[in-house]
Amino acid sequence: MSPKAFSLARSLISFIFLIFLIIPPCFGDKIYLDQIGYLPQSYKKVVVEGGRKKFFVSDEKGNKSEIEYKSLPAKDGDTGQEVFIIALGHLNGPGKYSLAFGDAKKDLIVSQNPYQDVVNSALHSFYLQRCGTAIHDEKSKMEHPACHLEDAYFLASASKSGSFETTGGWHDAGDYGKYSVPAAYTASTLLLFYSLNKEMPEDAKEQILAEIKYELDWLLTMQDKGTGGVFHKVTPLNFSPFIMPDKDDSKRYISPISSTATADFAGVMAQAYPIYLQYDKAYAKKLLEAAVRAWNFLETHPQIVPAGGFKNDPSVKTGEYGDNQDKDERLFAAVELYSATRDKKYHDYFAKNYKDVNFLDIYRVDVGWPNLVHHAYISYLLLPNDMVSPLVRKNILNDLIKLSDFLVKASLKSGFGVAMRRPDYRWGSNALAMDYAKILIYAYEFTRNMKYKNLALEHLHYVLGKNANDKCFVTGFGVNPSEHIHHRPSIASAISFAGFVPGGPNKNLQDPAVRAAFTSKTPPAVVYLDDKDSWSTNENAIYYNASFVFVAGYFVDFN
């Protein structure tokens, strides 16, 4: 290229670059909605992006109407988008409605029971995560012999030697580790789901309880027979390669006892006791005895174990699930043991210590497995009147309502109508959205104020597609689902198994794939990659699925 031609080309490139600086890029018109569907009598809202244009709705008979909207566009700080929220509450008749906004077109489904299939599939995912047993599943095509039958060997830091029988349970996430803390939280959430949906057919109840039992049975193996303490986790030293679980011959190790694992264990075993008592008295008794032994360990060790909270052994590089305080877990254990036994000492512990954990701080820390105070509070509020202190109950209910009102207020600042704020778009943000919805559902259950139920449903809509990524965050569902999750069986088999919930947007840029695609200036709610290499945004976890099942299942008609 001649010097003159090179100079002209460089000038043209500079001019084009200047144009892009002056004129913002146009991404076209967009409609964001729940890709699964809406309940007939629910308060329906969709989000649209683009300049102010006419919005049309057509029914299946071809009747077309223009929707008037007077709101100004909202600048959504978490997405960087200017969006309109359009209410379509009048679409109460079941059917498919065609929506048009400028160049964007989408179908909105109204159904009497839109979430049944996705809940069934999300529940079925736990079976697909089973460890230590052969899986032959015609529905999903998941197929493999029994895996990890040599679980496991003690780390030297566990102060024990040799091997220990810990087969069974669920693989925690996209890896093949098994972790006591999230396992207990997952089982506890599913037990809450079971208890809140008493109208389920008996065969459905038995299937759910059988699946939860598979995890409880594994948790029972994690209790030290001598002390009653519970070992924190079972994993190899490093994450396994992308192979099927039966091909994974990595030597697996048991990490030391932690008081967070022990308290979570005590709580969930006691929580399960009255439920399983209806079906198997001997098994229920076994659960309660294990819970009491775990509590005895906690009484013997009133300070967090190990000191400062659990940390990985230096040789171990797998997930830590560390926590530097165990007060919330101990409250959870106390209230569940009180519910199961009516022993006043557990109530005395709860009443004396519940104020040490500020429930209203829950939105400044992790809601979920790291902070079980919401489960402790909910379980206390569910106790019979003759078992509670009226003052304690009043204080707890007031705090639950204050937190729920905070979530309602936060949602008013969101262009997508959810309570998620900038710090909430972190590892497992989809689970956090569902845990917020869980709190809101119980706020509705205790007050019957519809604003809480409506907002809980908006969070479900968010996970099912009404988000800035235009993704249905459940594999195998919706017109644009997550398909390439960081999940070893999915990757090794080249099958996108349905019913798995990935972590979701994470502003912290915690894996190389997202660091290559986004920067620290990217709006947090769009830092998501449907890519198998993005473990910080696109890995599944059992507790993500459990919280999703709880929320979506709440809006299912099981009759």
Backbone hydrogen bonds, N-H to C=O, Kabsch-Sander energy under -0.5 kcal/mol:
donor,donor_aa,acceptor,acceptor_aa,energy
6,F,2,S,-2.9
7,S,3,P,-2.1
8,L,4,K,-2.3
9,A,5,A,-2.6
10,R,6,F,-2.4
11,S,7,S,-2.1
12,L,8,L,-2.4
13,I,9,A,-2.4
14,S,10,R,-2.2
15,F,11,S,-2.2
16,I,12,L,-2.5
17,F,13,I,-2.5
18,L,14,S,-2.1
19,I,15,F,-2.2
20,F,16,I,-2.1
21,L,17,F,-1.5
22,I,18,L,-1.9
23,I,19,I,-3.2
27,F,25,P,-0.6
30,K,49,E,-2.2
32,Y,47,V,-3.5
35,Q,33,L,-0.5
35,Q,464,L,-2.7
38,Y,109,I,-2.3
42,S,39,L,-1.3
44,K,42,S,-1.0
46,V,86,I,-2.4
47,V,32,Y,-2.4
48,V,84,F,-2.6
49,E,30,K,-2.2
50,G,82,E,-0.8
55,F,67,I,-0.6
56,F,100,A,-2.5
57,V,65,S,-2.7
58,S,98,S,-2.4
59,D,63,N,-2.1
62,G,59,D,-1.8
65,S,57,V,-2.6
67,I,55,F,-3.4
68,E,66,E,-0.6
74,A,83,V,-3.6
76,D,74,A,-0.9
76,D,81,Q,-3.0
77,G,75,K,-0.8
79,T,76,D,-1.1
80,G,76,D,-2.6
81,Q,76,D,-0.7
83,V,74,A,-2.5
83,V,81,Q,-0.6
84,F,48,V,-2.7
86,I,46,V,-2.9
86,I,84,F,-0.6
87,A,85,I,-0.5
88,L,44,K,-3.2
91,L,88,L,-2.0
92,N,90,H,-2.1
95,G,110,V,-2.4
97,Y,108,L,-3.0
98,S,58,S,-3.0
99,L,97,Y,-0.6
99,L,106,K,-3.7
100,A,56,F,-2.2
101,F,104,A,-2.6
102,G,54,K,-0.8
104,A,101,F,-2.3
106,K,99,L,-1.9
108,L,97,Y,-3.3
109,I,107,D,-0.5
110,V,95,G,-2.8
111,S,38,Y,-2.5
116,Q,113,N,-0.9
119,V,115,Y,-2.2
120,N,116,Q,-2.4
121,S,117,D,-2.3
122,A,118,V,-2.3
123,L,119,V,-2.5
124,H,120,N,-2.1
125,S,121,S,-1.1
126,F,123,L,-1.3
127,Y,123,L,-0.6
127,Y,124,H,-0.6
128,L,124,H,-1.4
129,Q,125,S,-1.0
129,Q,126,F,-0.6
130,R,127,Y,-1.6
131,C,169,G,-3.3
135,I,144,H,-2.8
136,H,134,A,-0.5
137,D,142,M,-2.6
138,E,136,H,-0.7
141,K,137,D,-2.2
142,M,137,D,-0.5
144,H,135,I,-2.3
151,D,148,H,-0.7
153,Y,252,R,-2.5
154,F,162,G,-2.5
155,L,254,I,-2.1
158,A,155,L,-1.7
159,S,156,A,-1.8
160,K,155,L,-0.7
164,F,152,A,-2.8
166,T,151,D,-1.9
166,T,164,F,-0.8
169,G,214,Y,-0.7
171,H,129,Q,-3.5
172,D,177,G,-2.8
173,A,175,D,-0.7
174,G,540,N,-0.8
178,K,234,V,-2.4
180,S,232,H,-2.3
181,V,232,H,-0.6
183,A,179,Y,-1.7
184,A,180,S,-2.5
185,Y,181,V,-2.0
186,T,182,P,-2.6
187,A,183,A,-2.4
188,S,184,A,-2.5
189,T,185,Y,-2.4
190,L,186,T,-2.3
191,L,187,A,-2.1
192,L,188,S,-2.1
193,F,189,T,-2.3
194,Y,190,L,-2.4
195,S,191,L,-2.4
196,L,192,L,-1.9
197,N,193,F,-0.7
197,N,194,Y,-1.0
200,M,197,N,-1.6
205,K,201,P,-2.1
206,E,202,E,-2.3
207,Q,203,D,-1.9
208,I,204,A,-2.2
209,L,205,K,-2.7
210,A,206,E,-2.1
211,E,207,Q,-1.9
212,I,208,I,-2.6
213,K,209,L,-2.4
214,Y,210,A,-1.3
215,E,211,E,-1.0
215,E,212,I,-0.7
216,L,212,I,-2.5
217,D,213,K,-3.0
218,W,214,Y,-1.1
219,L,215,E,-2.5
220,L,216,L,-2.3
221,T,217,D,-1.0
221,T,218,W,-0.8
222,M,218,W,-0.7
222,M,219,L,-1.2
223,Q,220,L,-1.2
224,D,229,G,-3.5
228,G,224,D,-2.0
230,V,258,S,-0.5
231,F,222,M,-2.7
232,H,256,P,-2.3
234,V,178,K,-3.1
235,T,253,Y,-1.9
237,L,251,K,-0.5
243,I,241,P,-2.1
247,K,244,M,-1.6
248,D,245,P,-1.2
249,D,247,K,-1.0
253,Y,235,T,-3.5
254,I,153,Y,-2.8
255,S,233,K,-2.4
255,S,253,Y,-0.5
258,S,230,V,-1.8
259,S,305,V,-3.0
260,T,305,V,-0.6
262,T,258,S,-2.0
263,A,259,S,-2.6
264,D,260,T,-2.5
265,F,261,A,-2.3
266,A,262,T,-2.6
267,G,263,A,-2.5
268,V,264,D,-2.6
269,M,265,F,-2.4
270,A,266,A,-1.9
271,Q,267,G,-2.4
272,A,268,V,-2.1
273,Y,269,M,-1.3
276,Y,272,A,-2.6
277,L,273,Y,-1.7
278,Q,275,I,-1.0
279,Y,276,Y,-1.5
280,D,276,Y,-3.4
284,A,280,D,-2.5
285,K,281,K,-2.3
286,K,282,A,-1.7
287,L,283,Y,-2.1
288,L,284,A,-2.3
289,E,285,K,-2.5
290,A,286,K,-1.9
291,A,287,L,-2.2
292,V,288,L,-2.4
293,R,289,E,-2.1
294,A,290,A,-2.1
295,W,291,A,-2.2
296,N,292,V,-2.3
297,F,293,R,-1.7
298,L,294,A,-1.9
299,E,295,W,-2.6
300,T,296,N,-2.0
301,H,297,F,-1.6
309,G,306,P,-2.8
310,F,323,D,-0.5
316,V,313,D,-2.5
317,K,237,L,-3.6
330,R,326,D,-2.2
331,L,327,K,-2.0
332,F,328,D,-2.1
333,A,329,E,-2.4
334,A,330,R,-2.5
335,V,331,L,-2.4
336,E,332,F,-2.0
337,L,333,A,-2.4
338,Y,334,A,-2.2
339,S,335,V,-2.3
340,A,336,E,-2.0
341,T,337,L,-2.3
342,R,338,Y,-2.8
344,K,342,R,-0.5
346,Y,343,D,-1.4
347,H,343,D,-0.8
348,D,344,K,-2.8
349,Y,345,K,-1.9
350,F,346,Y,-2.3
351,A,347,H,-3.2
352,K,348,D,-2.0
353,N,349,Y,-1.7
354,Y,350,F,-2.2
356,D,353,N,-1.9
357,V,354,Y,-1.2
358,N,356,D,-0.6
359,F,357,V,-0.9
361,D,358,N,-1.9
362,I,359,F,-1.8
363,Y,360,L,-0.5
364,R,361,D,-2.4
365,V,361,D,-0.6
365,V,362,I,-0.6
368,G,366,D,-0.5
368,G,371,N,-1.2
371,N,368,G,-1.2
376,A,372,L,-2.2
377,Y,373,V,-2.8
378,I,374,H,-2.4
379,S,375,H,-2.5
380,Y,376,A,-1.9
381,L,377,Y,-2.5
382,L,378,I,-1.2
383,L,380,Y,-1.4
387,M,384,P,-2.0
388,V,385,N,-1.0
393,R,389,S,-2.9
394,K,390,P,-2.4
395,N,391,L,-2.5
396,I,392,V,-2.6
397,L,393,R,-2.8
398,N,394,K,-2.4
399,D,395,N,-2.0
400,L,396,I,-2.4
401,I,397,L,-2.4
402,K,398,N,-2.4
403,L,399,D,-2.5
404,S,400,L,-2.2
405,D,401,I,-2.7
406,F,402,K,-2.0
407,L,403,L,-2.1
408,V,404,S,-2.2
409,K,405,D,-2.6
410,A,406,F,-2.5
411,S,407,L,-1.9
412,L,408,V,-1.0
412,L,409,K,-0.6
413,K,410,A,-1.3
414,S,411,S,-1.3
417,G,414,S,-1.2
424,D,421,R,-1.9
425,Y,421,R,-0.6
425,Y,422,R,-1.3
426,R,424,D,-1.9
429,S,426,R,-1.4
430,N,503,G,-3.2
432,L,428,G,-1.8
433,A,429,S,-2.4
434,M,430,N,-1.8
435,D,431,A,-2.5
436,Y,432,L,-2.6
437,A,433,A,-1.8
438,K,434,M,-2.2
439,I,435,D,-2.0
440,L,436,Y,-2.3
441,I,437,A,-2.5
442,Y,438,K,-2.0
443,A,439,I,-2.1
444,Y,440,L,-2.2
445,E,441,I,-2.6
446,F,442,Y,-2.2
447,T,443,A,-1.3
448,R,444,Y,-3.6
450,M,448,R,-0.7
452,Y,449,N,-1.4
453,K,449,N,-0.8
454,N,450,M,-2.9
455,L,451,K,-1.7
456,A,452,Y,-2.1
457,L,453,K,-2.1
458,E,454,N,-1.7
459,H,455,L,-1.7
460,L,456,A,-1.5
461,H,457,L,-2.5
462,Y,458,E,-2.1
463,V,459,H,-1.9
464,L,460,L,-2.0
465,G,462,Y,-1.4
466,K,461,H,-2.8
467,N,465,G,-2.2
470,D,467,N,-2.1
472,C,480,N,-2.1
473,F,463,V,-3.1
473,F,471,K,-0.8
474,V,472,C,-1.1
475,T,500,F,-2.5
476,G,482,S,-0.6
477,F,474,V,-1.5
482,S,472,C,-1.8
486,H,538,N,-2.9
487,H,485,I,-1.7
488,R,174,G,-2.0
491,I,487,H,-2.4
492,A,488,R,-3.1
493,S,489,P,-2.1
494,A,490,S,-1.1
495,I,490,S,-1.0
497,F,495,I,-1.3
499,G,475,T,-2.9
500,F,497,F,-0.5
503,G,539,E,-1.2
504,G,537,T,-2.9
506,N,527,V,-2.4
507,K,425,Y,-2.9
509,L,506,N,-1.0
515,R,511,D,-2.0
516,A,512,P,-1.7
517,A,513,A,-1.0
518,F,514,V,-2.8
522,T,519,T,-1.7
525,A,78,D,-2.7
526,V,523,P,-1.7
527,V,524,P,-1.4
528,Y,526,V,-2.0
531,D,529,L,-1.9
534,S,531,D,-1.9
535,W,533,D,-1.3
537,T,534,S,-0.8
538,N,534,S,-2.7
539,E,535,W,-0.6
540,N,486,H,-0.6
541,A,501,V,-0.7
542,I,172,D,-2.7
544,Y,541,A,-0.5
545,N,541,A,-1.8
546,A,542,I,-2.2
547,S,543,Y,-1.9
548,F,544,Y,-2.1
549,V,545,N,-2.9
550,F,546,A,-2.4
551,V,547,S,-2.1
552,A,548,F,-2.9
553,G,549,V,-2.4
554,Y,550,F,-1.1
554,Y,551,V,-0.5
555,F,551,V,-0.7
555,F,552,A,-1.0
556,V,553,G,-1.5
558,F,556,V,-0.9
